[in-house]
Amino acid sequence: MATVKIVLRKKQNKDESYPLALRITKDRKASYIHLGYSVLERDWDAKAQRVRRSHPNATRLNNFIIKKLAESTDTVLELDTQQKDISSDGIKRRLRPAADMMFFARADLFLQRLKDEGRYNSWHSRGTQIRVFKAFTLGTVAVCDEQPLRTTSLRHPPCQGMFNGTDVPFQKIDVGLLTQFKVYLKAQRGVNDCTVANYLVTIQSIFSQSIREGVLDRRFFPFGKDKIQIRVPESQKVGLTAAAVTKLEEAALSNPSYAEARDLWLLSFYFAGIRAGDVLQLRWRDFRDGRLHYVMNKNNKPVSLKVPEKARAILEHYERTREGPDGFVFSFLKGFEHVEDQFALKKRIA
């Protein structure tokens, strides 16, 4: 059976203090985890595993020690029950997670993969969500300053953070923390239920990716039945009236950029709602035999649509500045040098 104990390490610091460490002993082999604090030998009660009152921060350090011992003892008992042959080093790794067991380290990897896949929009929106969540958990003041909070809370002051340090183990991101984060988003950042769901989906995705890749045990997954359940509310969309579209069609716009933006929107409308990003990338070669042939960027689905008469009139207007079959219909991406770089292209489109 493994045991844990708080001890002073023997190597003395320059100020004559000794580092506090958690000692894990299993089968007469010991491993140590340094706790980040040091005390003088005269201020340490080895039998009680407590800091003496002579230390100026005795109360705070002892509270820390009590909490660390309780957490470590619980983990050791659980590991002893589940894995009889686990070593002291194995227990140490579970008590002090490696970099790939830390949430925000894995979040960085999650974002990098989105970037490598050229998914700028997802990279940008999810990156913002992760920064806000990090501000909440760690107190990253710079992030909070970008978007001041609407209200303050005496219980959770703005940007105070739930943990110290630069990262958080997955185990600490539990139902309780996520519930408080939901309250924070709605009460202090004033976001709606749909946006709250999007934040939770991002956090869930990082957990799921880490579980799939074998760096996280599924028992730490805080989502699902009797845990955090993500409910995306249905959004109500209000369409334009026919009169409003006619008014837009007939509007006299002297600024060429405004007129082109209006024409781009109308072309999207005439083709049953093509996404703006896809309209921006339309080339003359996409129009053949009176039809538009293109691949939707969102899902790579090929689409073929008949060119409506109103859309044909817009195309004829821009055909005067046509630059061959590979040229863009609209001018917004003309001259852009990184068209083959999907990430740079999506960023430009955004």
Secondary structure, DSSP 8 states (H G I E B T S, - for coil): --EEEEEE-SS--TTSEEEEEEEEEETTEEEEEEEEEEEEGGGEETTTTEE-TTSTTHHHHHHHHHHHHHHHHHHHHHHHHH-TT--HHHHHHHHS--GGGBHHHHHHHHHHHHHHTT-HHHHHHHHHHHHHHHHHHH--HHHHHHS--SS--SSS-TT--SSSSS--BGGGS-HHHHHHHHHHHHHTS---HHHHHHHHHHHHHHHHHHHHTTSS-GGG--BSTTSB-------------HHHHHHHHH----SHHHHHHHHHHHHHHHTT---HHHHHT-BGGGEETTEEEEE-TTT--EEEEE--HHHHHHHHHHGGG--STTSBSSSTTTT-TTTT-HHHHHHHH-
